Amino acid sequence: MPQMEKDEYESFVDIHIPVGEYDDLNLLVWWKKNEEKFPILAKVAQSILCIPASSDESEQVFSGVSNNITNKRTHTLPENLNRLLMTKSNI
């Protein structure tokens, strides 16, 4: 990544957004509107802000645990359960 010019960074830091405007501030829209003024910072911000938040993986893990700990498997050792879940998630 190219070195960020001090002028761009300093200009960004000097921006003042009134407190009341934070409530409706859409960061992706703001960076799109200001990408000519801050081209390097805008690319970095857009690449970070476009990552979707997801809980699918953690939900699958908890679902997998509940599917593997049944009345017949209540005595499964934790390390064996970890191995079983790891094997299933990597198949």
N, C-alpha and C positions, 0 to 999 in steps of 0.2 A: 504494500500500500504506500502511495507517495506521502512524503512529509506534508503535514498540514501547515498551511501558511499561518503565521501568527495573526495576521490581519483578520482572516476569516474567523478564527477561534475567538479573538478578542472582541470582534464585532458581535459574535453570538452571545458571549458572556455579558456584554453591555446591554442586551435587549431587556426591556422592562415590560412585563405583561401584568396588567392590573389583576389583583387577586380575584375579583369577581369573574374574570374571563376564564379562569382555570376550569370551572365546572363544565363548560361546553367545549373545551379544547380537544379537538381530534388531532392527535400528534401526527398521524400519517398525512392528513390533509395539510397541516401546518408546514411540514417538511416539503411536501409537493409544491406548495405556494412559494416557499422560500429557497428552493433548490438552486436558483440562479445566484442568489446572494451567498449561499453557503454550499457550494457543489460537493465538496469532500465530506463535510459533516452530514449533509443530506443523504448521501449514499450509505454512509455508515448507519445512520439512524433508520433509514428505510429497510436496510438489510436485517437489522435487529428487530424492528417493530413488526415486520411482516411474518415472523415466525408464529404460527398458530399455537395457542395454548391447548393442551390436550391432556386428559387424564385417562385415556384409553389403556395405556400400558399398566398403570397402577390398578385400574379396575380389573384388568385381566388377571393380574397376579392375585388379588384378593379373591376373585372368582375361582381361580385355580386352586387356591388353598382350601376354600370351602368345599370344592368338589373332591378334594383328596382326603380331607379329614372327615371321615364318616364314622358311624357307630362301630364299624368293623375295623377301622384304622385308628382308633383313639390312642393306641399305644405306640404309634409310629414315632421313632426318635426324630428330633428336630433336624439332625444332619441328613437323615434319610429322606425326610420330606423336602429339604432343600435340594438334594440330588434329583429327586423325582420331578420337582417343579422346574429345575434347570434343564433337565432332559426334555421335558415336554415343551418348554419355551424355545428350545433350539432344534427341534425336529422340523 
